[in-house]
């Protein structure tokens, strides 16, 4: 089979490609060709797939995805997006890439469907940013989409298009509302959500990290490993059981910052914990206050999607996947 | 003040224009200019407004609405859309007009906002077609948008854009999820919902009408007069009380076909009732089965939107507005 990953240079896209290349297949079927595209050229992972094609394309450029779809990949993973902060800072760029790029890709598939009956599985990376406060302690399964950012709006529109294009029979789509991904690898970034990862990742490398909110703050998480699992399952599952509501709340771990810190102490000890410095930041406190503390995901769990049960599990996944299996003890 | 109605040749747009022209104002403020556009040139109503401009434009043509917005109308009513059946039959036309036309209009306002700080009230005609079965006996206020038609999808996307453009400060938007409008004036049409009006309107003119479903079928209604009231209220209300969720379930009357028939008998007698012929139609039964029997609209009611309390009231509004105050008794 042929697999296309649009947005393959991002954190999840890269890990997804690595996993498919390592497995040499998807859902038990061999993958003969893996095509990886992003606005910067992705790096081909090692593994069992001989034919890996990496290209730099701008998904929002007219006709950019048509040649990719003309190759008729069996599975299309669509993760390309500019992130929340940038979509908020640059209105036109956000709509051009996150809405325009998604619509162009879906239309490229629709056109190929019209020519040849082509009907791939399409897995779309959405986000819990489609939900906006106020909400209850747990966002119900069928809650309204009332995003409070342009990014969330663009993802919600992508979901609506995905559902309608699927209903029309142009492709077989599954939209994944991803929890906040934690522990994010790499350097600390300026995203308002960055501290959730920083306070675990940095101390495990012997570095200090700033905690800008109270440790009672509750939010909804999944590890990068679990997120890759969501995409693999969505690509290979029997979609006839989903019904017309094709966009699914992914399962996540509802946990507090205190739960994170407990897991850090268990795994890396008191010395690591002491590297976390509480420095309240009113701006971040206000932003995080608008995020969902918990989200119902019974439908996705019933459909076979799985996630970590504890922050200790999330931290151990990070140590295995990013730190070669062991924590560097602080001096 | 200046008022623009986009989609002014449709049933509600025409009645809205007639009402504004008859009043000579909006919310107690005089209207100096009323601009009416549609894909066919609307007819100027009589009344107290000297300066009424009627134009035929295609909202989906590039830049079509820019010159209208350059005149900086204080209130923009956006009702232009192709209907559900046509949007389902012609996928590209539906997206071009219902999504593309809406986005172009909103962007024209955004551009003028960027140039001059212009920030009009925008009232957008959405529909309960944004909701799709399965749902409970009463659709809750904050229920997910899971449309089962391309029309409903396009309206849901329009709602998301309206909310985001409002949040961004480009305009001050209010989206109205309209109930099924009953009694629709004019000749019977082929819409699946047409019978709800036909079984009242036709017998009141001494003509037969076909009832294709059981009289236990329950649905959600408002009269054309109430719908015009929704638009007038949305144009003039204090929007600061709405909050970020700018798209509102309009109040409606949840009633059965039996309730309709009872009202017909009360108002027009047994002879009128005998003109309604039960001819079950499996296709229509199936379609109607997917429609909401009732919708929670507490937010809109609290914000001052009002609707009829009984089908007798809906029927009497029709007689006053369309039949000159009296029913033609059947021979």
Interface residues (C-beta under 8 A of the other chain):
Chain A: X91 X132 X142 X143 X144 X145 X146 X147 X148 X150 X153 X156 X157 X160 X161 X163 X164 X167 X168 X244 X245
Chain B: X91 X132 X142 X143 X144 X145 X146 X147 X148 X150 X153 X156 X157 X160 X161 X163 X164 X167 X168 X244 X245
